[in-house]
Amino acid sequence: MIKKLVLASANAGKLRELQALLANLEIEVLAQAALGVPEVEETGTSFAANALLKARHAARHTGLPAMGDDSGLVVDALGGAPGIYSARYAGPHGDNDANIRKLLHEMRDVPAEQRGAHFHCAMACVRTDDDPAPLICEATWEGRILQAPRGFGGFGYDPVFLVTAENRSAAELQSEEKNRLSHRGQALRKLAAQLRTWPDR
């Protein structure tokens, strides 16, 4: 099994979640920023393509195994938007509040029964930048878009994503609950199961 893994993300909230979810594996988890890895432009046309692109980029810069993650919100009434552009929905600045304001504006006339949405997460692991057999795992988290933000936890679109089974927004969940239920938690558990038996070369 690999001993070190670079997380190819500059998103502090995402890093906290991933490090917590990986804590049970005996793998030293390093943030790419701590190793001087610049962010890479997300030019993929799918979540999986972007996750793999990030992982290969981090591995190329560090010479270490790396994990890339790409996730976003897929809204039925918006034809799947914001999708892979979730972080940049309101502009290239990645402003969470601006993204939420734009989403709620776009959804302003959509009735409650048509506000279905899901989070999608793709994760990719590579041993080297040219690894011919990367690990790729994907998962979704179903919910609905609220009329207004609720809760103060999480990050991104969490305050307006209603977890219907819990009748709470993702931002109202405790971090342990969110890690158990979320798209990222589901994808990472799939990935962790494979990492346990993944040879380091």
Secondary structure, DSSP 8 states (H G I E B T S, - for coil): --SEEEEE---HHHHHHHHHHTTTSS-EEEEGGGGT--------SSHHHHHHHHHHHHHHHHSS-EEEEEEEEEEGGGTT-BGGGGGGTT-TT--HHHHHHHHHHHTTT--GGG-EEEEEEEEEEESSTT-SS-EEEEEEEEEEE-SS---SSSSTTGGGEEETTTTEEGGGS-HHHHHHHSHHHHHHHHHHHHHTT----
